[in-house]
């Protein structure tokens, strides 16, 4: 796979760069230290996430960590493949910028994953990467799950509308991009809840031609934000993911095509 920004094979190992965003403070979790170092099933969230990426066959990741905690992060990554450590910024978007800047010049495809999603099955990780490496008009890809809850818009404690959930999905990580696509989006964008939104804005504004794709994600890719999430992820860590790593071959991702604590 090539583009006007480089002729290097985007599918070769040295041209894929992985960034794990692990600089969140864990405020909403009530953690006394960095959220990525909180343990589930005897292992830190970060260690679980790195192990999943390695199991998917991805290169060693660059870990974006919370300033002042380098020794603890290094200890949490012991025996796991890590390409390097970079101090995170004050926001998630700033941390992603720092992580991408630290990648070698040979990297043409970037994989951005959150340590707060420690159990994403390797099969889903590989499928997301392949959606971009497959070429065509895909300029970004992410796993997602169809929304199953009834959605309401509220004002204070009053319901003002019911939202049609048809075609709505909850997006997960890892999110994958040609490097130049994400770098251009980061250069012109303000903060966003996820990196996919930055590329969506580029497409909507006519500055980028292409399709933002989704693949079927997994309940095992749940994000840890609150204590209740931690309890659920602990239970998931002790269970076996479904065959194929997703919610089942008969499911679809839906149409349609995270805040830094």
C-alpha positions as CSV (number, residue, x, y, z in Angstrom):
1,X,0.0,0.0,0.0
2,X,1.5,3.4,-1.0
3,X,0.3,7.0,-1.2
4,X,1.6,10.4,-2.2
5,X,3.2,10.8,1.2
6,X,5.5,7.8,0.9
7,X,6.3,4.7,-1.0
8,X,7.2,2.4,1.9
9,X,5.0,-0.7,2.2
10,X,2.4,0.2,4.7
11,X,1.9,-3.4,5.7
12,X,5.5,-4.3,6.6
13,X,6.3,-4.5,10.3
14,X,8.7,-1.5,10.3
15,X,6.1,0.7,8.7
16,X,3.4,0.0,11.4
17,X,3.7,2.1,14.6
18,X,1.7,1.5,17.7
19,X,0.9,4.1,20.3
20,X,-0.7,3.1,23.6
21,X,-2.3,6.1,25.4
22,X,-1.8,5.6,29.1
23,X,-1.5,9.1,30.6
24,X,-5.0,9.3,32.2
25,X,-5.0,10.2,35.9
26,X,-8.0,8.0,36.7
27,X,-9.9,10.7,38.5
28,X,-13.4,9.3,37.8
29,X,-12.1,5.9,38.8
30,X,-11.0,7.2,42.1
31,X,-7.5,5.8,41.6
32,X,-4.7,7.3,43.8
33,X,-2.3,6.8,40.9
34,X,-2.3,6.6,37.0
35,X,-5.3,4.6,35.8
36,X,-3.2,2.5,33.4
37,X,-1.4,1.0,36.4
38,X,-4.6,-0.2,38.2
39,X,-4.7,-4.0,38.3
40,X,-7.3,-6.4,37.1
41,X,-6.8,-10.2,37.5
42,X,-3.3,-9.5,38.9
43,X,-2.1,-7.4,36.0
44,X,-2.2,-3.7,35.2
45,X,-4.6,-2.4,32.6
46,X,-1.5,-1.4,30.6
47,X,0.1,-4.8,30.7
48,X,-3.2,-6.4,29.5
49,X,-3.4,-4.0,26.6
50,X,0.2,-4.5,25.6
51,X,-0.2,-8.3,25.7
52,X,-3.3,-8.1,23.5
53,X,-1.4,-6.0,20.9
54,X,1.5,-8.4,20.9
55,X,-0.8,-11.4,20.5
56,X,-2.3,-9.7,17.5
57,X,1.2,-9.6,15.9
58,X,1.7,-5.9,16.1
59,X,5.2,-4.3,16.7
60,X,6.2,-3.1,20.1
61,X,4.3,-0.1,21.3
62,X,5.3,3.4,22.3
63,X,3.7,4.0,25.7
64,X,2.5,7.5,26.5
65,X,2.6,7.8,30.3
66,X,1.7,10.2,33.0
67,X,4.7,12.4,34.0
68,X,6.4,11.6,37.2
69,X,5.6,7.9,37.1
70,X,8.3,6.5,34.7
71,X,9.7,3.8,37.1
72,X,6.2,2.5,37.8
73,X,5.3,2.3,34.2
74,X,8.5,0.6,33.3
75,X,7.9,-2.0,36.0
76,X,4.4,-2.6,34.8
77,X,5.7,-3.3,31.3
78,X,8.4,-5.7,32.4
79,X,8.6,-8.8,30.1
80,X,6.4,-7.1,27.5
81,X,7.5,-5.5,24.2
82,X,7.8,-1.7,24.5
83,X,9.4,0.5,21.9
84,X,9.7,3.5,24.2
85,X,8.1,5.8,26.7
86,X,6.8,9.3,26.0
87,X,5.4,11.8,28.6
88,X,1.8,12.5,27.9
89,X,0.1,15.9,27.5
90,X,-2.7,17.6,29.4
91,X,-5.3,16.1,27.1
92,X,-5.8,12.9,25.2
93,X,-5.3,14.6,21.9
94,X,-2.0,16.1,23.1
95,X,-0.9,12.7,24.3
96,X,-1.6,11.2,20.9
97,X,0.4,14.0,19.2
98,X,3.3,13.2,21.5
99,X,3.1,9.5,20.8
100,X,3.0,9.9,17.0
101,X,5.9,12.3,17.1
102,X,8.1,9.7,18.8
103,X,7.5,7.1,16.1
104,X,10.3,6.4,13.5
105,X,10.1,8.1,10.2
106,X,9.6,4.7,8.5
107,X,6.1,4.4,10.1
108,X,3.3,4.8,7.5
109,X,0.4,3.3,9.4
110,X,-0.4,4.2,13.0
111,X,-2.4,2.1,15.5
112,X,-3.8,4.1,18.5
113,X,-5.0,2.1,21.5
114,X,-6.1,3.1,25.0
115,X,-4.7,1.3,28.0
116,X,-8.1,1.8,29.5
117,X,-9.4,-0.9,27.1
118,X,-7.2,-3.7,28.3
119,X,-9.0,-6.8,26.9
120,X,-9.7,-6.1,23.3
121,X,-9.4,-9.5,21.5
122,X,-6.4,-9.8,19.2
123,X,-8.7,-10.9,16.3
124,X,-10.5,-7.5,16.5
125,X,-7.2,-5.7,16.6
126,X,-6.0,-7.5,13.5
127,X,-9.3,-6.9,11.6
128,X,-9.2,-3.2,12.3
129,X,-5.6,-2.9,11.0
130,X,-6.5,-4.9,7.9
131,X,-9.4,-2.5,7.1
132,X,-6.8,0.2,6.5
133,X,-4.0,-1.9,5.1
134,X,-6.4,-3.3,2.5
135,X,-6.3,-0.1,0.6
136,X,-9.2,1.3,-1.3
137,X,-10.8,4.5,0.0
138,X,-10.5,3.8,3.8
139,X,-8.7,6.6,5.6
140,X,-9.4,5.4,9.1
141,X,-10.9,2.4,10.9
142,X,-12.1,1.5,14.4
143,X,-14.0,-1.3,16.1
144,X,-17.5,-0.6,17.3
145,X,-20.6,-2.1,18.9
146,X,-24.2,-1.4,18.0
147,X,-26.0,0.6,20.7
148,X,-28.4,-1.7,22.5
149,X,-29.9,0.7,25.1
150,X,-32.8,3.0,24.4
151,X,-31.3,6.5,24.2
152,X,-32.9,9.6,25.7
153,X,-31.9,13.3,25.5
154,X,-32.4,15.0,28.9
155,X,-32.3,18.4,30.3
156,X,-31.4,18.2,34.0
157,X,-33.6,15.4,35.4
158,X,-36.2,15.6,32.6
159,X,-36.4,13.6,29.4
160,X,-36.9,15.8,26.4
161,X,-36.6,13.3,23.5
162,X,-36.0,9.7,22.6
163,X,-33.2,9.2,20.1
164,X,-33.5,6.7,17.3
165,X,-30.7,4.3,17.9
166,X,-30.8,2.8,14.4
167,X,-27.4,3.0,12.9
168,X,-25.8,4.2,16.1
169,X,-22.7,2.5,17.4
170,X,-20.3,2.9,20.3
171,X,-16.7,3.2,19.0
172,X,-13.8,1.5,20.6
173,X,-10.0,1.3,20.2
174,X,-7.6,0.5,18.6
175,X,-8.1,3.1,15.9
176,X,-6.0,2.8,12.8
177,X,-4.9,5.5,10.3
178,X,-2.4,6.2,7.5
179,X,0.1,8.3,9.5
180,X,-0.2,11.3,7.3
181,X,-4.0,11.3,7.6
182,X,-3.9,11.5,11.4
183,X,-1.0,13.9,11.5
184,X,-2.8,16.3,9.2
185,X,-6.0,16.0,11.3
186,X,-4.1,16.6,14.6
187,X,-2.4,19.7,13.1
188,X,-5.6,21.5,12.4
189,X,-8.0,20.1,15.0
190,X,-9.0,21.1,18.5
191,X,-9.6,18.5,21.2
192,X,-11.8,15.6,20.4
193,X,-13.3,12.7,22.3
194,X,-11.5,10.2,20.0
195,X,-9.1,10.3,17.1
196,X,-11.6,9.0,14.6
197,X,-13.6,12.2,15.1
198,X,-10.7,14.3,13.9
199,X,-10.5,12.5,10.6
200,X,-14.3,12.6,10.3
201,X,-14.0,16.4,10.5
202,X,-11.4,16.5,7.7
203,X,-13.7,14.4,5.5
204,X,-16.7,16.6,6.3
205,X,-14.8,19.8,5.5
206,X,-13.7,18.4,2.1
207,X,-10.0,18.5,3.1
208,X,-9.7,14.7,2.8
209,X,-11.3,12.2,0.4
210,X,-12.0,8.7,1.7
211,X,-14.1,6.6,4.0
212,X,-14.0,6.2,7.8
213,X,-14.7,2.5,8.3
214,X,-15.9,0.5,11.2
215,X,-15.5,-3.2,12.0
216,X,-17.3,-5.3,14.6
217,X,-15.9,-4.8,18.0
218,X,-16.2,-6.7,21.2
219,X,-17.7,-6.4,24.7
220,X,-14.3,-7.5,25.9
221,X,-13.1,-4.1,24.6
222,X,-14.9,-2.3,27.4
223,X,-13.3,0.9,28.6
224,X,-12.5,1.3,32.3
225,X,-13.7,4.7,33.5
226,X,-15.6,4.0,36.7
227,X,-15.3,1.5,39.5
228,X,-18.2,-0.4,38.0
229,X,-16.3,-0.8,34.8
230,X,-13.3,-2.1,36.7
231,X,-15.5,-4.8,38.3
232,X,-16.9,-5.8,34.9
233,X,-13.5,-6.0,33.3
234,X,-12.2,-8.0,36.2
235,X,-15.0,-10.5,35.5
236,X,-14.3,-10.5,31.7
237,X,-10.6,-11.1,32.4
238,X,-11.4,-14.3,34.1
239,X,-13.7,-15.5,31.3
240,X,-12.9,-16.6,27.8
241,X,-13.7,-14.2,24.9
242,X,-16.2,-15.5,22.3
243,X,-14.8,-17.3,19.2
244,X,-13.4,-14.8,16.8
245,X,-13.2,-12.2,19.5
246,X,-16.3,-10.3,18.5
247,X,-19.9,-10.4,19.4
248,X,-20.6,-13.2,16.8
249,X,-20.4,-13.6,13.1
250,X,-24.1,-12.9,12.6
251,X,-23.9,-9.4,14.1
252,X,-23.1,-6.3,12.1
253,X,-21.3,-3.2,13.1
254,X,-24.1,-1.0,11.9
255,X,-24.0,2.1,9.8
256,X,-22.0,5.2,10.7
257,X,-19.5,5.7,10.1
258,X,-12.8,9.1,24.7
259,X,-11.8,12.5,27.3
260,X,-8.4,12.4,28.8
261,X,-8.7,12.3,32.6
